[in-house]
Amino acid sequence: MKNLEEQIRQWNDENEFEKCVEAIEAVPEAERGYELTLLLGRAYSNIAVLGPHCERPDGDADKVDRELLDKAISIFESIRAGGESDPFWNSRMAYALWMADGREAEALEYAERWLELEPDSEDAKKLIGSIREFLDDDNEDGGENFTLETYDDADWNTVQDHIAKYFGDYGNVMHEIASEGVHLDVCVIPPREEHNYYTLVTLGMGAHKMNVPEELADQKLERAELLINLPPDWNLTKEAFDDDKWFWPIRILKSTARYPLRDRDTWLGWGHTLGDDDGVPFSDDTKLCGALLLSPGVFGEDSYTCRLADGDEVNFYQLIPLYKEEIDFKREHGVDELLEKCSDETLEVIDPQRLNVITDADKIDYDDALMESAEEYAKTIEEKKLPVDELAAYNHLAIYLRWCIEHDLMSNPFLRSHGETVEAVKKGELTDLREFMRDDDNINGKLSLTYFNHEGTEFAKWYSWGSRATPYAYIKDVKAHAAAYFGEERAKSEEFGGAAYLFVPWSEDYYRAMAEVIDRRYAQWKALDENQMPEKNFAIKPEDIKPLLKDWEGAAECCASDRILVDGCKVGYCERFRPSRCDEGWKSGWLFLAGDEDEEYLDDEDNFSICDLNTICNYDPEIMPFLTRSYGESLDFRKLDGGGEEDEE
């Protein structure tokens, strides 16, 4: 067969195309294989363009035998599975479509794929130039707009590298054959150790600059790419895509990517929702019908933005499918309130049958403040029949809780409820909190953000709890310690059933080793710019603050204007807002203003400080009787009479 292939190539070079066809078709179709079939398609396309019927050797489009050309394209299509990664197959498709009437835009797609597979091909570059020149001329003459917006080579490589670095290596790309507006490929990243699911990322949407509102022009939001996460068992074969059950996420991903092209007066960004107002589902097997765009937090903040050579930025957004009721709730209450109802699992990976966070709220056992529960580790011990003490499920949770107690990061409610335990820890009388966490009815084996004050809560959110965008994770540090303790190879062995961290012996040395790790993470967090509060000369020095609010049992921190804290003004207005569940441990909800702040002053967060309620009472003791008022209430002290009631005015 090899000798025949060599003979076919020789005849082709000699323009003996009919001999090529005759020799190949003499071989039974079932025995031809990929190479001979490809050569047969080439022969037919050459006859169609350069055969005896043609008057010009360069192939005048008016003299092309379109029937033979269609036959050639059909032959190429029959071996698509083997050809899509073959530069020669792509080149033959490109040339055939280039000569087919009205299929120039498709030809460009194959030519660009050819060049991608064979970057040094001068023939590919020449063909791409010819097609683009034709399409541009056609557009200028008032014809259909075939011109595609594409990244230049440098930007294309930059975006590709960003995707591989932050989302994962991809060997498979869903190449677009016929494009509209932009050339849009989809990079398919397979399930991996840290993210056990497929991640599909668009590549090409960002070549188009969206029409962002003028007031946001300085934020570089004009360019974007989208991604979705699909379960590891999602069927991504070409055969499966004939069934919309499997194809709809890809369809929605590509349709959303082209939305700003269809409507040039719009744009897409964080928090935007899309969907049919009538709630028409994406497919028959789901009631999901719309989508929300969020930052891809699970991949870390550095994944959000890719900077191009000219200073432009490509923003990456994760597409989260929603139910109609969830979209309606978001539009009425805002994206933040919707997210408070959603666990990370709800958002991270598409589940066509997931519970609706609005209509199924009573079935969803979700606590926005829950950090971790020993229950999941106890379940691992039981299911894998691991030979460890049941208290091992509490090991790393107890370490973290003890460290936070020792560093004065606990909330007022926690201190009120567990004061004796806190005191014993700080005196060094209690060093093992595992039994306390197991046996206390309020703790019940859980770590919650409500246990911590403002600083403790923000640190915990950064250190992988309460946020989808954290550079570090405490559980990863715990597992890294176990790998160092047992050795990397042994830690991954069957001996520990994939849970070596549960086998680290409980001891003071274990606590000290992990405490050093947490110390480093805490120092890293404190060094971040957003945690550097501007230095202020408060009207009352910290050492002069008196203990006025002695019996307060709830969350003890508030927000106050510097007109009060720095300038020494009395409280003129206050309002109590309901805090989110994850901030209930520290946030009383109270906001205190002098009452003369203008809009510009209020818009600058540097003009406010977080302080203890006892501190604000030192500035204005007259507010103390009102602090128990309910969420949603407000008081304008400038309108109050001496009896503490609001004037009719």
Number of C-alpha atoms within 10 A of each C-alpha: 12 9 7 13 16 11 15 23 16 13 16 18 10 9 16 17 23 15 15 24 19 12 15 19 14 9 13 9 11 6 10 16 13 16 15 23 20 22 23 24 27 26 28 26 30 25 23 26 27 22 22 10 12 18 12 13 10 9 16 13 15 11 15 23 21 17 12 18 23 18 15 28 21 14 19 23 17 15 16 16 11 12 18 18 16 15 22 15 23 25 21 24 27 29 22 25 24 22 22 21 11 10 15 21 24 20 27 29 21 28 29 21 23 27 20 15 16 14 13 10 13 11 13 25 15 11 20 21 14 14 19 17 13 16 21 16 14 15 14 11 9 8 11 10 14 21 19 20 18 18 19 10 9 11 20 17 13 16 22 17 15 19 22 13 12 14 20 20 16 16 9 12 16 16 17 15 15 16 18 16 17 22 22 26 19 21 23 21 21 18 17 13 6 7 18 15 20 21 24 25 26 24 27 23 28 26 23 21 19 22 18 19 12 7 7 10 11 8 10 17 22 23 24 27 25 25 26 22 25 20 16 16 10 14 14 15 10 12 9 13 15 10 11 15 17 19 19 14 21 20 14 18 21 19 12 19 24 17 16 18 19 13 11 12 11 13 19 22 19 16 15 15 21 17 20 12 11 8 15 15 17 22 17 10 12 14 19 26 22 24 24 22 20 21 23 24 19 19 18 16 15 15 20 22 21 23 15 15 10 7 9 17 20 24 21 25 25 26 29 20 28 26 24 23 17 22 25 16 16 19 13 11 11 13 19 11 13 18 15 16 18 18 18 15 9 18 21 21 21 21 16 16 10 14 14 19 23 18 12 10 13 9 10 15 8 14 14 20 22 17 18 16 17 24 15 11 19 18 13 17 20 13 9 12 10 17 11 14 13 16 16 21 25 23 25 22 22 25 21 19 20 21 20 18 20 16 12 14 18 24 26 22 21 21 17 14 12 14 13 11 16 20 15 12 18 17 11 10 10 14 16 17 18 21 12 16 21 19 11 11 9 12 16 14 22 17 21 22 27 25 25 30 25 24 16 23 26 19 20 23 20 21 21 19 24 22 14 20 21 18 14 14 15 20 15 12 16 18 18 16 20 22 18 12 15 15 12 13 9 15 22 15 12 10 11 16 15 13 20 22 24 28 18 19 14 15 11 12 10 17 20 13 11 20 17 12 15 19 13 12 19 16 10 10 17 14 11 9 8 8 12 9 9 9 6 11 11 13 15 15 9 9 6 9 14 12 11 15 17 8 8 15 13 17 23 24 24 22 20 23 24 23 21 22 27 16 14 15 18 20 26 19 17 22 18 20 16 14 15 15 16 23 22 24 28 28 26 23 21 23 18 25 23 22 18 11 14 8 8 7 15 13 11 9 9 12 17 21 17 13 15 18 22 21 22 24 19 18 18 16 15 13 19 15 9 12 15 11 13 13 14 11 11 17 19 16 20 13 15 15 10 8 7 13 11 14 13 6 5
